Amino acid sequence: STFIKNIYDERCFLFKNDINQAKKAFNEQINIAINLSDELSSKIRRGMKYNAERCLFNGGGVALGYRINKDNQFEIDPDTAPIVRMIFEMYADGKTITEISEYLNSNGYRTSTGKKFNKNSFHTMLTNKRYLGYYIHGTQEVKDGIPQIIPDELFEKVAEKMKVNKRIIERRKKALASSDKPSFMTADYASENYMVNFDTLRRGTGEGDRKSTRLNSSH
């Protein structure tokens, strides 16, 4: 690195008549820098462990619907939490990802980073256990570690719908890929715009009309 090179150049200049002395001085400075770096890393790890044990904010992005208070605790953001609930409810009601995205953007809603929603904005959100009240840091998960935004029943309904939709989308993509006939519907169009009609699906029997319908009604 530039820092190490500067140390080396400086020591060589000071001990230009004694290369061994210069190397020794250089190594001493490097050891000091390494020790300082290790000490700083250790302090950071201790701080993060302290925060995690108390379910405090540990840096990084904050999921839409939450904010961090002056005590470094997660709390529900009254301005953005309703957006999260709306997204879960719309998906559970059968709205497509495209429809949800278009509705949010056209009404001025934005992501946690202030950007417009797109089809990639929702998978992480709809599977984020933080909305069930889990504090998550690395592999650590603490139930009721932060305030819950989405009720268990709604979260589970969305999760079930996502699983079924994923299977249907995969079958549709395979059918499109293996078909010799030209089709106006691409795999991306299929995955973005079609959802399962649960009213026509008999759960647990594998029977019934398993059709996918486009939902054009607005929220």
Disulfide bonds with the S-S distance in Angstrom:
none
